[in-house]
């Protein structure tokens, strides 16, 4: 059994800031999650057309802003003017899209930890991984605990590994495709982050036996959370910051 390196992250991670209780991937959401006691957050990071790392899950702007089209094809000067809160509720109308630098300042000032999912616009996987990793290293320089970089995209993780190999990485999975564990090991990953339903005693033992950590997304029910705790997994990403105590 491979020895696992120390793991500085808490079990509970707030998905996109505060799940569905505030507009995802906005500073308002991270403040909301922090107000519920969460110390670690997950966010989605991609590149604007002029290379600014900003927070957004979808490739297109339409669902979570008042903009239209592919976000990564627009300059930050245009993206920064969008309303990223009004779609959620009137209370958050006018909330802007944040940059990764905005979020880094908030996290570092408040001693909060971050899982950055590298979420490239299709066709920019390697470049996005490289730029996000460089920015993360710059923004968290000297921090006691660096951000955890994760992605479903192999090329994004390869880019991150190439330019900032010292930053911890995790492979995201929605299925256990052939060779997933060997791929994670070849990428120098410290964690597997997968759909919570994929974990069972065998897969947890495989991952822990390889010296990696086991994390789950997106867990919103008591029974699912308890099953993962009983299996001995290492991290739970949830929308329900109002339901689960991060001290649990």
Buried (B, 14 or more C-beta within 10 A) or exposed (E): EEEBEEBEBBBBBBBBBBBBBBBBBBBBBBBBBBEBEBBBBBBBBBBBBEEBBBBBBBBBBBEBBBBEEBBBEBEBEBBBEBBBBBBBEEEBBEBBBBBBBBBBBBBBEEEBBBBBBBBBBEEBBBBBBBBBBBBBBEBBEEBEBBBBBBBBBBBBBBBBBEBBEEBBBBBBBEEBEEEBBEBBBBBBBBBBBBBBEBBEEEBBBBBBEBEBBBBBBBBBEEEBBEBBEEBEBBBBBBBBBEEBEBEE
